Amino acid sequence: MGIAGGLLALILAGGFLYENILKPRAVLASVDGEEIRRREYWQVRSVTLVEQANQLEQIAQLVGPDQQQQYLQQASQARQELVEVWGSTGVDEPTLQAMIDDRVYLRNLDDLGLEVTAGEVETYALNQFAPADAPLVAPTPSPTLIPARAEMATQTAVARTATATAATPSPVPTSADIPLPPGAPSPPAAVAAATVTPPPATPAAPPPATPAASPAATPDAEQARATAEAGYARFGDDVLGIARLDRDGYERLIARPRVAREKVDAALTAEVGQSAEQVHAAHILVETRDLAQQLADQARGGADFAQLAREQSTDEGTGANGGDLGWFAREEMVPPFAEAAFALPPGQIGDPVETEFGWHVIQVIEHAPNRPLTDQQIDTIERARVARWLEERRAEADVSSDEIAPTEPAAETFQPPVEAPPAPTPAPQPDPALAPPATPVAP
């Protein structure tokens, strides 16, 4: 009995040791020797799930009933997973990868001449709960548009207004739209759908004047901070309690990496201007160099480049448009393609160029040394700079993890630049089954 009792006590003690000490302290990844332990993963994953659920529930309030249930179901799934996070051994790879990237951002602040202070981290955490009209951190002002971009924005707004006006038919009044006198019978459906002329309106007596509501005063800095502190306290009770985090832990694992990301991204994109050297080009994408060379020779010999693209190009995004890529800046394209396109004079067709997508035959149509960028182009260039920086820093860092399975790089599909013309919509074809029966011809 004594031996059995001792073994049972040993087993219980071992289970307690594993569940409460060994499992939480297990190393899931390391970045240049800095370890990410399972307990930290549980904490970050818990906060992530709460934020996801809240966002999904907010979106559900903004969409129609047909989509609302879908978002609410996803929010429910996130909250169910939240209950099961603590003590689990499973790992959500995107969450762990984001934690690895957080370390990469933080470890490379010095190289960009940046730092993140304790005051900035605390203010960032509080600012999430500040009044919308009195943030603790002033939003970054949008740059003043250069004249060419201001004109572009005006033309876009006018074009959108004209399109919306043309697409919206004028409302046709029906009897269903006209209020009936009290006690009058409802008209039949056929009559209600018919167009009628409403009777002259009887002028109604003006309603009594209602005093206008006084606009709410904008909170001052002290009131805004008090509101933020109260919201942060509730957040600590409701969310940090679930994640088993205190304020210091939240600011270390969540707020500080987010501030670092914002600062690094801003520094990397600060020099993206409102205009850039751009090329308007077309291309034909094929699988082999031999075929690319044949098509280049044919186009140089007088064959219609656009027709060759429609017939031969494997790029489904531009082939139907004759390979037209629209205007693009260097950073919107992969380097081999950009180097070839920007080296060609307008009207010329270059030798075949290989990229990870295949072989390209490029025709340059126009070249502008300083052309205004659209908002989409600026966004694309900024994201490309950040992604390239992060990829390079990851490659330099000593990152190890047994929880993120190595994956073979998937075959990428060529993505046309954002200003490429949209592919034409194919004309609807009549359904033979719905065609009227043929009328017999009289003998």
C-alpha positions, 0 to 999 in steps of 0.5 A, a space after each residue: 500500500 505504501 509503495 502504491 501510494 508513493 507511485 500515485 503521488 509521484 505520478 500526480 506530482 509529475 503531471 502537475 510539474 508537466 502541466 504547470 511548469 514544463 509545458 508552459 516553459 516549452 520553447 516554440 521558437 527562437 530569434 537570434 537566441 531570444 526564446 518564445 515560450 508556450 506561455 507567451 504564445 497562449 497569452 498572445 493567441 488569447 488576445 488575438 482571438 478576442 480582437 478577432 471575435 470583436 472585429 467580426 461581431 462589429 462587421 456583422 452589425 454593418 452587413 446585410 442579414 444574408 452575411 450577418 450570420 456568417 460573421 457571427 458564426 466565425 466570431 463564435 468559433 473564435 470565442 470557443 477556441 479562446 476557451 481552449 487555448 490555455 493548456 493546449 499543445 496545438 499552435 496556430 502557425 500565423 500567430 507564432 509567425 507574427 510573434 517571430 516577426 515581432 522579434 525581427 522588427 524589435 531587433 532591427 530598430 537600431 539599424 533604422 535609427 529608431 527606438 520605442 520608449 516606455 512612454 510611447 508604448 503606454 500611450 499606444 495602449 491607452 489610445 485604443 480606448 480614447 474617445 474617437 474625437 479626442 485621441 491621445 496620439 494625433 493621427 498622421 496628416 495626409 500629405 498635400 496632393 501635388 497638382 497633378 494628383 489633385 487633378 487626378 483625384 478630381 477627375 476620378 470623383 467626377 467619373 464615379 459620380 457620373 457612373 453612379 448617376 447613370 446607373 441609378 434609374 429615376 424612381 417611378 411613382 406607383 400607387 403603392 408609394 402614395 399614402 391612402 386616405 384613412 379607411 380607403 381599401 388597398 388597391 389590387 396588386 396589379 393596380 398598385 404596380 401601375 404608374 399613377 399621377 399622385 393627387 395634389 399635395 395638401 399643404 401640411 401645417 408646419 410642425 412646432 419648432 424643436 430646439 436644436 440639440 446642443 452638440 456634444 463638447 469635444 473632451 479635453 486632454 484630461 477628460 480623454 485620458 481619463 476615458 482611456 484609463 477607464 477603458 484600459 481598466 475594463 480591458 484589463 478585467 475582461 481580456 487580460 484576465 482571460 489571457 493571464 496577462 498584466 499590463 506590463 505583459 500586454 505592453 511587452 508582448 502586444 503594444 511594444 511590437 505594434 509600435 515598433 511595426 508602425 515606426 519601421 513601416 513609416 520609416 521604410 515608406 517615408 520616401 515613397 513620393 506622389 510621382 515616379 518614373 513609369 512605363 506603359 508596356 504590354 507583355 506576352 507570357 509563355 513557358 519556354 524561351 524558344 516560344 518567347 523568342 519566336 513570338 518576339 521575332 514575329 512581333 519585330 517582323 510586323 505581326 500584331 503584338 496584341 493579337 499574339 498576346 491574345 492567342 499565346 499569352 498564359 497571363 489570364 489577367 492581360 491576355 484578353 487585352 492584348 497583354 496591356 499592363 497599363 502604367 507601372 513604376 519599377 517597384 510594382 514589378 519583379 526586378 528582372 522584368 522592371 530592368 528590362 522594361 525601363 531599359 527599352 525605348 518606347 515602341 521597341 520589343 525586347 529580348 525574352 526575359 525570365 522571371 519566376 512566372 515564365 518567359 516574357 516578351 515585353 513591348 514598351 508603349 510609353 515612358 514617363 520620367 515623372 508621372 503621378 502615382 495613383 493611390 493604389 500604386 502608392 499603397 502597392 509600392 509601400 507594401 512591397 518595400 515593407 515586405 522586402 525589408 522583412 524578408 531580408 531581415 528574416 533571412 539574416 536572423 537566426 530563426 528556428 522553430 519546430 512548430 512551423 512546418 517548412 513549406 515548398 514555395 508554391 508556383 506563383 501566378 503573375 499579377 498584373 500591375 494595379 493600373 492594368 486595364 480590367 479584363 473585358 467581361 465576356 458577352 452573355 451567350 444565349 441558352 439554346 434550351 431557352 430559344 423559341 421553337 423555330 417557325 415551320 416554313 410554309 411549303 
